[in-house]
Amino acid sequence: MSLKALNIPTIDFIGKRTYAVIFSVLLVTASIVSLTMNGFKLGIDFTGGTLIEVGYQQDVDLSEIRAMLAKANFKGANVQYFGSINEVLIHLEPQSISSAKLSSKIIHLLGDDVNIRRIEFVGPKVGDELTNDGGLAMLYALIGILIYVTIRFEYRFSLGSIATLIHDVIIILGFFSLFQIEFDLTVLAAILAVIGYSLNDTIVVFDRIRENFLSTRYVDSPKIINDALNQTLSRTIMTSLTTLLVLLALFFLGGEIIHNFALVLLIGVVVGTYSSIYVASSIILALGITKEDLLPSEKEKKALNSRP
């Protein structure tokens, strides 16, 4: 029975894969160039320093606060609004004085009407450890995924999954590098969540591709893969849309603390949906996947036949 008879779309995804490959190459290239030239605007979690949240009774001008901090030799201070225009977040480079003395100095500098909400201190050594641990966490996640997909499917699917995840992560990192959005531990945690989301989406597509390969006889590989993408399209879109609705609520209403966390997930869902449809399928097709690659070997057939 044809896909049209089952009310399944018949979009030619594979026929447009050349445009998708060009688009992905441009995005990845731009991301790598930005990462090379601009690097990251690292948060206090990685650079070390002091984070001070202060509240004012009235609206405050950030330029005045920056000027006062610079005059007091707090060079390179990062000052931004935090939730409202009378709440300010100040990020200072590592200081040689205690938090108590620093708090008193800031109050004396900014005025008696300032309310110190919190002070967080992260030493440079802790920042280095967090950087290393964060990178290792991402590496271990990719290795675990590589092993899992290889066992469950076939090595071409494994390579396709890893390449897709790397594609997604590079684009997200490039976005943060290009627009110099602060990169901290919450962003890293969101990237690890994106890896899981993108992998789940890719595995659903790969599972249907494998089923179609084993259930058909004479249809060529591009046609099988294209049918699988159309068959899983409604599920992919519904999952992405419902996830995006929640993330949009978090992005606009969740407050400054989880703003970047929600931003990463928003980008990740969009990029992950695109890559699971175009990038993953294009890679396994380029690697020459065929029905014979998915058929069980003679040894596996004997093991299956010997089961009770």
PATORNU-33388 format. One record per residue (C-alpha): x, y, z; residue in three letters. Coordinates in steps of 0.05 Angstrom, whole numbers, padded with zeros to 5 digits, always signed. Each point is the difference from the previous one (the first is absolute). Layout:
N
XYZALA/...
% end
This chain:
308
+00000+00000+00000MET/+00027+00069-00018SER/+00015+00055+00049LEU/-00054+00045-00030LYS/-00053-00054+00013ALA/+00022+00000+00074LEU/-00003+00077+00004ASN/+00075+00002+00010ILE/+00037+00059-00033PRO/+00044-00014-00060THR/+00051+00055+00007ILE/+00065-00012-00039ASP/+00049+00011+00057PHE/+00056-00041-00032ILE/-00008+00037-00066GLY/+00016+00065+00036LYS/+00058-00027+00041ARG/+00051+00037-00042THR/-00029+00067+00022TYR/-00002-00025+00072ALA/+00073-00021-00003VAL/+00020+00068-00027ILE/-00040+00034+00054PHE/+00030-00043+00055SER/+00071+00011-00026VAL/-00011+00075+00000LEU/-00027-00001+00071LEU/+00056-00045+00027VAL/+00053+00040-00036THR/-00026+00066+00027ALA/-00003-00030+00070SER/+00072-00025-00003ILE/+00025+00067-00027VAL/-00036+00036+00057SER/+00026-00049+00052LEU/+00071+00009-00027THR/-00002+00076-00004MET/-00047+00020+00057ASN/+00002-00057+00049GLY/-00051+00000+00056PHE/-00024+00052+00049LYS/+00012-00046+00059LEU/-00042+00008+00063GLY/+00025+00001+00071ILE/-00006-00076+00005ASP/+00060-00006-00047PHE/+00040+00063+00008THR/-00005+00008+00075GLY/-00017+00065+00034GLY/-00055+00030+00042THR/-00074+00005-00017LEU/-00039+00053+00037ILE/-00075+00011-00005GLU/-00024+00067+00025VAL/-00068+00032+00005GLY/-00018+00075-00003TYR/-00061+00036+00026GLN/-00006+00037-00066GLN/+00019-00010-00073ASP/+00075+00002-00013VAL/+00045+00016-00059ASP/+00051-00055-00016LEU/+00050+00049-00030SER/+00005+00037+00066GLU/+00014-00064+00038ILE/+00053-00020-00051ARG/+00033+00068+00007ALA/+00001-00004+00076MET/+00030-00071-00002LEU/+00053+00021-00050ALA/+00018+00061+00043LYS/+00009-00047+00060ALA/+00048-00044-00041ASN/-00049-00056-00012PHE/+00022-00005-00072LYS/-00036-00047-00048GLY/-00063-00002+00042ALA/-00061-00028-00035ASN/-00064+00035+00020VAL/-00070-00019-00023GLN/-00072+00004+00020TYR/-00026-00062+00036PHE/-00075-00008-00008GLY/-00019+00074+00005SER/+00032+00068-00008ILE/+00010+00009+00075ASN/+00036-00067+00009GLU/+00072-00005-00024VAL/+00049-00058-00007LEU/+00074+00017+00005ILE/+00055-00048-00021HIS/+00069+00019+00025LEU/+00067-00032-00015GLU/+00032-00040+00057PRO/+00015+00045+00060GLN/+00053-00006+00054SER/-00048+00020+00056ILE/-00053-00041+00036SER/-00074+00000-00019SER/-00018+00039+00063ALA/+00050+00056-00015LYS/-00020+00000-00073LEU/-00074+00007+00020SER/+00015+00059+00045SER/+00042+00033-00054LYS/-00056-00009-00052ILE/-00052+00029+00048ILE/+00045+00059+00015HIS/+00012+00011-00074LEU/-00071-00007-00025LEU/-00036+00033+00058GLY/-00036-00018+00064ASP/-00067-00011-00035ASP/+00029-00061-00036VAL/-00023-00068+00024ASN/+00051-00056-00010ILE/-00042-00061-00019ARG/+00056-00051-00008ARG/+00075-00007-00011ILE/+00030-00061-00034GLU/+00075-00012-00005PHE/+00033-00050-00047VAL/+00076-00007+00000GLY/+00040-00007-00064PRO/+00020-00071+00019LYS/-00073-00020+00007VAL/-00015+00032-00067GLY/+00054-00041-00033ASP/-00026-00064+00032GLU/-00071+00016-00024LEU/+00026+00012-00071THR/+00036-00067-00002ASN/-00057-00038+00032ASP/-00051+00032-00046GLY/+00041-00019-00062GLY/+00009-00071+00026LEU/-00075-00007+00014ALA/-00015+00018-00073MET/+00054-00048-00026LEU/-00025-00057+00044TYR/-00071+00012-00024ALA/+00021-00005-00073LEU/+00040-00064+00013ILE/-00058-00032+00036GLY/-00047+00018-00057ILE/+00049-00028-00051LEU/+00002-00067+00037ILE/-00075-00002+00009TYR/-00019+00014-00072VAL/+00054-00048-00026THR/-00029-00056+00042ILE/-00072+00015-00017ARG/+00006+00015-00074PHE/+00060-00003-00047GLU/+00065+00039-00002TYR/-00025+00046-00056ARG/-00058+00021+00043PHE/+00048+00011+00057SER/+00044+00045-00041LEU/-00061+00037-00025GLY/-00025+00011+00071SER/+00067+00026+00026ILE/+00010+00045-00061ALA/-00071+00028+00010THR/+00013+00014+00074LEU/+00067+00034-00015ILE/-00036+00041-00054HIS/-00052+00023+00051ASP/+00049+00016+00056VAL/+00047+00040-00046ILE/-00058+00043-00025ILE/-00024+00014+00071ILE/+00071+00018+00023LEU/+00009+00043-00062GLY/-00064+00038+00016PHE/+00025+00016+00071PHE/+00068+00019-00027SER/-00027+00044-00056LEU/-00048+00040+00044PHE/+00047-00003+00061GLN/-00054-00027+00046ILE/+00027-00021+00068GLU/+00020-00073+00002PHE/-00007-00031+00069ASP/-00017-00067+00033LEU/-00075+00007-00014THR/+00016+00007-00074VAL/+00045-00062+00002LEU/-00055-00039+00035ALA/-00049+00022-00054ALA/+00047-00023-00055ILE/+00004-00069+00032LEU/-00077-00001+00002ALA/-00001+00019-00074VAL/+00046-00059-00015ILE/-00051-00046+00032GLY/-00059+00032-00036TYR/+00033-00001-00068SER/+00023-00072+00009LEU/-00071-00022+00018ASN/-00028+00034-00062ASP/+00054-00031-00044THR/-00010-00070+00028ILE/-00075+00003-00015VAL/+00016+00016-00072VAL/+00054-00053-00005PHE/-00046-00053+00030ASP/-00052+00013-00054ARG/+00054+00000-00054ILE/+00024-00068+00024ARG/-00071-00028+00001GLU/-00013+00025-00070ASN/+00065-00030-00026PHE/-00018-00068+00029LEU/-00073+00001-00022SER/+00011+00020-00073THR/+00033-00038-00055ARG/+00013+00039-00064TYR/-00003+00074+00019VAL/+00065+00038-00002ASP/+00033+00031+00062SER/-00019+00073-00012PRO/-00073-00019-00008LYS/+00000-00042+00064ILE/+00033+00055+00041ILE/-00047+00053-00029ASN/-00061-00041+00017ASP/+00025-00010+00071ALA/+00010+00075+00009LEU/-00071+00014-00023ASN/-00028-00055+00045GLN/+00033+00030+00062THR/-00011+00073-00020LEU/-00065+00010+00038SER/+00031-00029+00064ARG/+00062+00043-00009THR/-00039+00064-00010ILE/-00049-00012+00058MET/+00057-00016+00048THR/+00039+00061-00022SER/-00060+00047+00004LEU/-00022-00022+00069THR/+00071+00006+00026THR/+00008+00069-00031LEU/-00063+00025+00034LEU/+00028-00018+00068VAL/+00068+00030-00016LEU/-00030+00065-00026LEU/-00037+00007+00066ALA/+00065-00012+00038LEU/+00038+00048-00046PHE/-00048+00059+00008PHE/-00028-00013+00070LEU/+00052-00042+00036GLY/+00045+00057+00022GLY/+00072+00019-00013GLU/+00031-00061+00035ILE/-00026-00051-00050ILE/-00004+00047-00060HIS/+00063-00028-00034ASN/-00019-00071+00020PHE/-00067+00008-00037ALA/+00035+00034-00059LEU/+00047-00059-00011VAL/-00058-00049+00002LEU/-00040+00043-00048LEU/+00057+00000-00050ILE/+00014-00073+00013GLY/-00071-00023-00014VAL/-00003+00039-00066VAL/+00069-00023-00023VAL/-00011-00071+00026GLY/-00065-00007-00037THR/+00032+00025-00064TYR/+00061-00045+00008SER/-00039-00063+00016SER/-00039+00009-00065ILE/+00055+00024-00047TYR/+00069-00010+00029VAL/-00005-00069+00031ALA/-00035-00031-00060SER/+00047+00033-00050SER/+00061-00027+00037ILE/-00023-00073+00001ILE/-00020+00005-00073LEU/+00069+00029-00017ALA/+00032-00058+00038LEU/-00035-00048-00046GLY/-00050-00035+00046ILE/-00038-00057-00033THR/-00049-00054+00020LYS/+00055-00052+00002GLU/+00037+00039+00054ASP/-00060-00007+00046LEU/-00015-00074-00011LEU/+00023-00046+00056PRO/+00063-00042-00012SER/-00003-00076-00006GLU/+00025-00006+00072LYS/-00055+00047+00025GLU/-00053-00038-00040LYS/+00021-00066+00032LYS/-00002+00032+00069ALA/-00070+00027-00013LEU/-00024-00067-00027ASN/+00027-00037+00060SER/-00041+00042+00049ARG/-00061-00036+00030PRO/
% end
